[in-house]
Amino acid sequence: MKVSLWFLISQVGSYRGPEALYDYELFAVINYDGQIDNGHYTSFTCFQDMCHYDDDKVTPAMLTNMLGTSAPIYIAFYVKTWLEYKPYITPSCVLTRESETKQAKEHEREVEDELFATV
């Protein structure tokens, strides 16, 4: 699972905007269910396949299992990756999101037009 977090690194003096964008990818969580003196730990990992670890049981899992579990996330582990970013250039992740949104809207219009044509 990718989680994008913006960290601003500014120059001393004149601030021209963000200098870098870091991307964090979630690769494991530890869950704790219980009280301070009594409880149970489980974990999820996202290496090649997502797995749920519960004592001696290891089962396949999905992201919804990891984030939607009844036991709250106690510790989350991330790997930081570096993405190039210049303040005067729109980041590619923003361009991609805008493009996907535009394509989805165009597809919705096409579907609506087809529906109206059948009426």
Residue pairs with C-beta under 8 A, 6 or more apart in sequence:
1 25
1 26
1 46
1 63
1 66
2 23
2 24
2 25
2 26
3 23
3 24
3 25
3 26
3 78
4 21
4 23
4 24
4 93
5 22
5 23
5 24
6 18
6 21
6 22
7 20
7 21
7 22
8 18
8 19
9 18
9 19
9 20
10 16
10 18
10 19
11 19
16 87
17 87
17 88
18 85
18 87
19 85
19 86
19 87
20 82
20 83
20 84
20 85
21 83
21 84
21 85
21 91
21 93
22 80
22 81
22 82
22 83
23 80
23 81
23 82
23 83
24 78
24 79
24 80
24 81
25 78
25 79
25 81
26 46
26 76
26 77
26 78
27 45
27 46
27 47
27 77
27 78
27 79
28 43
28 44
28 45
28 46
28 76
28 77
29 43
29 44
29 66
29 73
29 74
29 75
29 76
29 77
30 41
30 42
30 43
30 73
30 74
30 75
31 41
31 42
31 43
31 44
31 69
31 71
31 72
31 73
31 74
32 39
32 40
32 41
32 71
32 72
32 74
33 39
33 40
33 42
33 70
33 71
33 72
34 40
40 71
41 74
42 52
42 53
42 54
42 69
42 71
43 52
43 53
44 50
44 51
44 52
44 53
44 61
44 65
44 66
44 69
45 51
45 53
46 66
49 60
50 60
50 61
50 62
50 63
50 65
50 66
51 58
51 59
51 60
51 61
52 58
52 59
52 60
52 61
52 65
52 66
67 73
83 91
83 93
85 91
